[in-house]
Amino acid sequence: MIRAYIDDDLDELLGVWYSASVSAHSFLTEEFLATERRQIVERWLPISETIVYDTGGRTPGGRVVGFLPLIGTEVGGICVDPNYQRRGISRALLDAARVTHPVLELSVFEANAIGRRFYETYGFEPVDRRINEETGHPELRLRFEPDDLNRPAADR
């Protein structure tokens, strides 16, 4: 079930973030990950609209296995517990975000083949490439814009 993040989700969310980050970003250092973890708690969660994928809603036995933070149209990333990947959770989270934000943008490390493949399949297109200042690794800037937004309003 997809629902809004609540403060009680923090420990599970951070566990999902770490396991997904290590799985997709083996090139990142532990020092960088520790800094990012602090940034998530102190900077990004307080200002983002975060949705989570909870295996049981808020019922006993359920747990957060994925999440997606949004700041406006910016996707802060999609993290899914590696044990729950390839079950449609990332797609479901993006679909839910698009209900209120049909145009989305994000950055993905060029070396993150798993993420790049998923975003490309979903329909994101590259719009820029840059070097991430904190890591020195190249990132791709991607944008998702539904085809019908590219047509004149009279044709929709």
C-alpha positions in Angstrom: 0.0 0.0 0.0 1.2 3.5 -0.8 0.7 6.1 1.8 2.2 9.3 3.2 5.4 9.1 5.2 5.0 9.5 9.0 7.8 10.1 11.6 7.4 6.5 12.9 8.7 5.3 9.5 12.1 6.9 9.9 14.1 3.8 11.0 12.6 1.6 8.3 13.0 4.2 5.6 16.7 4.7 6.5 17.2 0.9 6.4 15.6 0.7 3.0 17.7 3.7 1.8 21.0 2.2 2.9 20.4 -1.3 1.5 19.2 0.1 -1.8 22.0 2.6 -2.0 24.7 0.0 -1.4 23.1 -2.3 -3.9 22.9 0.3 -6.7 25.9 2.5 -5.8 28.8 0.2 -5.0 31.1 3.1 -6.1 30.1 5.4 -3.3 32.1 5.6 -0.1 30.8 4.8 3.4 31.8 8.4 4.3 29.6 9.8 1.6 26.7 7.5 2.6 27.0 8.6 6.2 26.8 12.3 5.2 23.8 11.5 2.9 22.0 9.7 5.8 22.4 12.8 8.0 21.1 15.0 5.1 18.1 12.8 4.6 17.1 13.2 8.3 18.1 16.8 8.8 17.5 18.5 5.5 15.5 16.5 3.0 12.7 14.7 4.9 11.5 17.9 6.6 11.0 19.7 3.2 9.8 16.8 1.0 6.5 15.2 0.3 7.5 11.6 0.9 5.4 8.6 0.0 6.2 5.1 1.2 5.3 1.6 0.1 4.1 -0.3 3.2 3.6 -4.1 3.0 0.6 -3.9 5.4 -0.6 -0.4 5.4 -0.4 0.7 9.0 -1.4 -2.8 10.3 0.8 -4.8 12.6 3.3 -6.9 10.6 3.6 -4.4 7.8 6.7 -2.6 7.0 8.1 0.1 4.7 10.0 -1.5 1.8 10.2 1.5 -0.5 9.8 5.2 -0.7 9.9 8.3 -3.0 10.5 11.8 -1.8 9.3 14.8 -3.8 10.2 18.4 -3.6 8.0 20.0 -6.2 8.6 18.1 -9.4 12.0 16.9 -8.2 12.2 13.2 -7.3 14.8 12.8 -4.6 15.3 9.2 -5.6 13.3 6.0 -5.5 14.6 3.5 -2.9 13.2 -0.1 -2.7 14.6 -2.8 -0.4 16.6 -5.1 -2.7 14.6 -8.1 -1.4 11.4 -6.4 -2.8 12.8 -5.2 -6.1 11.3 -6.3 -9.4 7.8 -6.4 -7.9 6.5 -3.2 -9.4 7.0 -1.1 -6.3 9.2 1.6 -8.0 6.6 1.9 -10.8 3.8 2.1 -8.3 5.5 4.9 -6.4 6.2 6.9 -9.6 2.6 6.4 -10.8 1.4 7.7 -7.4 3.7 10.8 -7.6 2.5 11.5 -11.1 -1.1 11.9 -9.9 -0.2 15.3 -8.5 3.0 16.0 -10.5 2.7 14.8 -14.1 6.1 16.2 -15.0 9.0 14.9 -13.0 12.7 15.4 -12.9 15.6 13.6 -11.2 19.3 13.0 -11.3 20.8 9.5 -11.4 24.4 8.4 -11.3 25.6 7.3 -14.7 27.1 4.2 -13.1 23.8 3.2 -11.6 22.8 0.8 -14.4 19.8 -0.6 -12.5 18.3 2.9 -11.9 19.1 4.2 -15.4 17.5 1.2 -17.1 14.3 1.5 -14.9 14.0 5.3 -15.6 14.5 4.8 -19.3 11.9 2.0 -19.4 9.5 4.3 -17.5 9.9 7.0 -20.1 12.4 9.4 -18.5 14.7 11.1 -21.1 18.1 12.6 -20.5 18.3 16.4 -20.6 21.8 17.0 -19.1 24.9 15.4 -17.8 27.2 16.8 -15.1 29.7 15.7 -12.5 28.4 15.4 -9.0 30.4 17.8 -6.9 30.4 15.6 -3.7 31.4 12.3 -5.3 33.2 13.3 -8.6 31.0 10.7 -10.4 28.9 11.7 -13.5 25.2 12.1 -13.2 22.5 12.2 -15.8 19.6 14.7 -15.4 16.4 13.0 -16.5 12.9 14.4 -17.2 9.5 12.6 -17.5 6.9 14.6 -19.4 3.8 12.7 -20.6 3.4 12.8 -24.4 0.1 14.6 -24.2 1.8 17.6 -22.5 3.9 18.0 -25.7 0.8 18.4 -27.9 -1.0 21.7 -28.2 -3.9 22.0 -25.7 -6.5 22.1 -28.5 -5.3 18.6 -29.6 -5.5 17.0 -26.1 
